[in-house]
Amino acid sequence: EHIRRYMEEGGPPLQPGDQLRRVNRDKLPEFPPEVVEVAGGPALTEEELAQWTRPQE
């Protein structure tokens, strides 16, 4: 009901007294190998990611 009221009536995103759960971003979840394969392989390293985000010369 809360979600419907939020979506349809522009109600508050959280119930009074509720707060968002803190997320620990230090530890990423481990996925089964078949899920990683379907998603395109393991995540890029910081170095690989930097190659994709550097401006092209």
Secondary structure in CASP SS format (residue, H / E / C, confidence):
PFRMAT SS
TARGET T0000
AUTHOR 0000-0000-0000
METHOD secondary structure of the structure
MODEL  1
E C 1.00
H H 1.00
I H 1.00
R H 1.00
R H 1.00
Y H 1.00
M H 1.00
E H 1.00
E H 1.00
G C 1.00
G C 1.00
P C 1.00
P C 1.00
L C 1.00
Q C 1.00
P C 1.00
G C 1.00
D C 1.00
Q C 1.00
L C 1.00
R C 1.00
R C 1.00
V C 1.00
N C 1.00
R C 1.00
D C 1.00
K C 1.00
L C 1.00
P C 1.00
E C 1.00
F C 1.00
P C 1.00
P H 1.00
E H 1.00
V H 1.00
V H 1.00
E H 1.00
V H 1.00
A C 1.00
G C 1.00
G C 1.00
P C 1.00
A C 1.00
L C 1.00
T C 1.00
E H 1.00
E H 1.00
E H 1.00
L H 1.00
A H 1.00
Q H 1.00
W H 1.00
T H 1.00
R C 1.00
P C 1.00
Q C 1.00
E C 1.00
END
